[in-house]
Amino acid sequence: MAVDYMCPDCKGHLRVDEHIILTVKQDGEKGMLLLINPELGNYQTIHHQSHSINEGHKFDFFCPICHSKLHSDLNDNLAMVLMRDTDEKIFELHFSRISGQKSTYQIMGKEVKTFGIDAPHYLDFMNLIDMS
């Protein structure tokens, strides 16, 4: 079984084939679908060419099934989905809402794994050592 990603509210499956599919919006603009690579630490995305994503802009992330906002309780600059690994363990997966910022956190209880060169920026919000 492949790693799966789910909405924390409706528990709907967000992974289709080789992409996590989310809805994103920026500053009151129309929403768009964003396809994200499911490999942790791989920040490749795909979106329709009629939209542009400028580095440094903050986006709101939503479940494309139930339309719930995928917010993180750890920091306003992070979004969160659930991740089920191949051993059926479920983790919280927090990731940056700011385009171009590479920071992802896989959390289960007090166990935290970080991914991305910008991950140290938010470690102090998780009651861990600030490595920035």
Summary of the structure (lengths in Angstrom):
residues: 132
radius of gyration: 14.1
end to end distance: 36.0
largest distance: 41.4
contacts: 357
relative contact order: 0.18
helix: 6%
strand: 39%
